Amino acid sequence: MPGLALLGGMQYSASKYADREGSVQVNDYTLFNIGSRYSTRISGYDTVVRLTVDNLFDKRYWRDAGEYLGDDYLFMGAPRTARLSATVNF
């Protein structure tokens, strides 16, 4: 189909320590993302419609781990997230 593109990607993060002493470690993780893009003209204007899904398999993971001013922290990664957008050039 002219104007249609399928997109995909993989993101890997190695395991890391969550504290300075190295006594707490968070696991590595791999995320898969997919998407599509459709380019067309609507009423004479160049238009691109995009649909993306990040974290396709809804992997639960720790995105960041570290220490700041003596406090250790962990941030959970984002769940499966879908986005639909359109760009019109006029």
Phi and psi in degrees as GROMACS dihedral restraints (atoms count N, CA, C in turn):
[ dihedral_restraints ]
;  ai    aj    ak    al  type     phi  dphi    fc
    3     4     5     6     1   -60.7    20    10
    4     5     6     7     1   138.3    20    10
    6     7     8     9     1    88.9    20    10
    7     8     9    10     1    -8.2    20    10
    9    10    11    12     1   -99.1    20    10
   10    11    12    13     1   133.5    20    10
   12    13    14    15     1  -130.5    20    10
   13    14    15    16     1   137.0    20    10
   15    16    17    18     1  -105.1    20    10
   16    17    18    19     1   137.3    20    10
   18    19    20    21     1  -123.6    20    10
   19    20    21    22     1   152.5    20    10
   21    22    23    24     1  -159.3    20    10
   22    23    24    25     1   156.7    20    10
   24    25    26    27     1  -161.5    20    10
   25    26    27    28     1   161.2    20    10
   27    28    29    30     1  -130.7    20    10
   28    29    30    31     1   140.4    20    10
   30    31    32    33     1  -128.1    20    10
   31    32    33    34     1   125.4    20    10
   33    34    35    36     1  -118.3    20    10
   34    35    36    37     1   139.3    20    10
   36    37    38    39     1  -131.1    20    10
   37    38    39    40     1   127.9    20    10
   39    40    41    42     1   -71.6    20    10
   40    41    42    43     1   163.0    20    10
   42    43    44    45     1   -63.5    20    10
   43    44    45    46     1   155.8    20    10
   45    46    47    48     1  -149.5    20    10
   46    47    48    49     1   160.4    20    10
   48    49    50    51     1   -87.8    20    10
   49    50    51    52     1   141.2    20    10
   51    52    53    54     1   -97.1    20    10
   52    53    54    55     1    -5.1    20    10
   54    55    56    57     1  -141.3    20    10
   55    56    57    58     1   161.1    20    10
   57    58    59    60     1   -63.2    20    10
   58    59    60    61     1   -35.1    20    10
   60    61    62    63     1   -73.8    20    10
   61    62    63    64     1   -15.5    20    10
   63    64    65    66     1    76.3    20    10
   64    65    66    67     1    24.9    20    10
   66    67    68    69     1   -92.8    20    10
   67    68    69    70     1   -15.1    20    10
   69    70    71    72     1  -123.8    20    10
   70    71    72    73     1   124.5    20    10
   72    73    74    75     1  -123.2    20    10
   73    74    75    76     1   138.2    20    10
   75    76    77    78     1  -102.7    20    10
   76    77    78    79     1   147.8    20    10
   78    79    80    81     1   -70.2    20    10
   79    80    81    82     1   159.6    20    10
   81    82    83    84     1   -72.4    20    10
   82    83    84    85     1   166.3    20    10
   84    85    86    87     1  -152.6    20    10
   85    86    87    88     1   156.9    20    10
   87    88    89    90     1  -129.9    20    10
   88    89    90    91     1   130.4    20    10
   90    91    92    93     1  -114.9    20    10
   91    92    93    94     1   148.0    20    10
   93    94    95    96     1  -120.7    20    10
   94    95    96    97     1   135.6    20    10
   96    97    98    99     1  -126.7    20    10
   97    98    99   100     1   143.2    20    10
   99   100   101   102     1  -133.3    20    10
  100   101   102   103     1   164.8    20    10
  102   103   104   105     1  -172.8    20    10
  103   104   105   106     1   174.1    20    10
  105   106   107   108     1  -146.0    20    10
  106   107   108   109     1   156.0    20    10
  108   109   110   111     1  -137.7    20    10
  109   110   111   112     1   134.4    20    10
  111   112   113   114     1  -126.5    20    10
  112   113   114   115     1   119.5    20    10
  114   115   116   117     1  -103.8    20    10
  115   116   117   118     1   131.2    20    10
  117   118   119   120     1  -154.3    20    10
  118   119   120   121     1  -175.8    20    10
  120   121   122   123     1  -121.0    20    10
  121   122   123   124     1   131.4    20    10
  123   124   125   126     1  -123.1    20    10
  124   125   126   127     1   120.9    20    10
  126   127   128   129     1    52.2    20    10
  127   128   129   130     1    37.2    20    10
  129   130   131   132     1    84.3    20    10
  130   131   132   133     1     0.8    20    10
  132   133   134   135     1  -106.7    20    10
  133   134   135   136     1   135.4    20    10
  135   136   137   138     1   -63.2    20    10
  136   137   138   139     1   128.3    20    10
  138   139   140   141     1  -134.2    20    10
  139   140   141   142     1   138.3    20    10
  141   142   143   144     1  -126.6    20    10
  142   143   144   145     1   126.2    20    10
  144   145   146   147     1  -110.6    20    10
  145   146   147   148     1   130.9    20    10
  147   148   149   150     1  -123.8    20    10
  148   149   150   151     1   142.0    20    10
  150   151   152   153     1  -131.7    20    10
  151   152   153   154     1   123.9    20    10
  153   154   155   156     1  -130.0    20    10
  154   155   156   157     1   148.6    20    10
  156   157   158   159     1  -130.1    20    10
  157   158   159   160     1   115.4    20    10
  159   160   161   162     1   -96.4    20    10
  160   161   162   163     1   146.9    20    10
  162   163   164   165     1    56.3    20    10
  163   164   165   166     1    56.9    20    10
  165   166   167   168     1   -49.4    20    10
  166   167   168   169     1   -41.1    20    10
  168   169   170   171     1   -95.0    20    10
  169   170   171   172     1    13.0    20    10
  171   172   173   174     1    54.2    20    10
  172   173   174   175     1    46.5    20    10
  174   175   176   177     1   -66.3    20    10
  175   176   177   178     1   134.7    20    10
  177   178   179   180     1   -95.1    20    10
  178   179   180   181     1   126.5    20    10
  180   181   182   183     1  -155.7    20    10
  181   182   183   184     1   162.3    20    10
  183   184   185   186     1   -95.2    20    10
  184   185   186   187     1   116.1    20    10
  186   187   188   189     1   -75.4    20    10
  187   188   189   190     1   -47.4    20    10
  189   190   191   192     1  -132.6    20    10
  190   191   192   193     1   146.5    20    10
  192   193   194   195     1  -145.4    20    10
  193   194   195   196     1   143.0    20    10
  195   196   197   198     1   174.8    20    10
  196   197   198   199     1  -159.8    20    10
  198   199   200   201     1  -140.8    20    10
  199   200   201   202     1   140.1    20    10
  201   202   203   204     1  -144.3    20    10
  202   203   204   205     1   122.4    20    10
  204   205   206   207     1    51.5    20    10
  205   206   207   208     1    40.1    20    10
  207   208   209   210     1    87.1    20    10
  208   209   210   211     1    -6.9    20    10
  210   211   212   213     1  -104.7    20    10
  211   212   213   214     1   133.4    20    10
  213   214   215   216     1   -84.3    20    10
  214   215   216   217     1   148.8    20    10
  216   217   218   219     1  -141.8    20    10
  217   218   219   220     1   155.8    20    10
  219   220   221   222     1  -136.7    20    10
  220   221   222   223     1   136.2    20    10
  222   223   224   225     1  -118.9    20    10
  223   224   225   226     1   126.7    20    10
  225   226   227   228     1   -71.1    20    10
  226   227   228   229     1   147.4    20    10
  228   229   230   231     1   -76.5    20    10
  229   230   231   232     1   162.1    20    10
  231   232   233   234     1   -69.8    20    10
  232   233   234   235     1   143.7    20    10
  234   235   236   237     1   -73.6    20    10
  235   236   237   238     1  -177.2    20    10
  237   238   239   240     1   -53.6    20    10
  238   239   240   241     1   132.0    20    10
  240   241   242   243     1  -134.4    20    10
  241   242   243   244     1   127.0    20    10
  243   244   245   246     1  -112.0    20    10
  244   245   246   247     1   141.4    20    10
  246   247   248   249     1  -134.3    20    10
  247   248   249   250     1   138.4    20    10
  249   250   251   252     1  -124.2    20    10
  250   251   252   253     1   128.5    20    10
  252   253   254   255     1  -143.5    20    10
  253   254   255   256     1   161.2    20    10
  255   256   257   258     1  -139.3    20    10
  256   257   258   259     1   141.2    20    10
  258   259   260   261     1  -122.6    20    10
  259   260   261   262     1   128.2    20    10
  261   262   263   264     1  -121.3    20    10
  262   263   264   265     1   123.4    20    10
  264   265   266   267     1   -96.8    20    10
  265   266   267   268     1   118.6    20    10
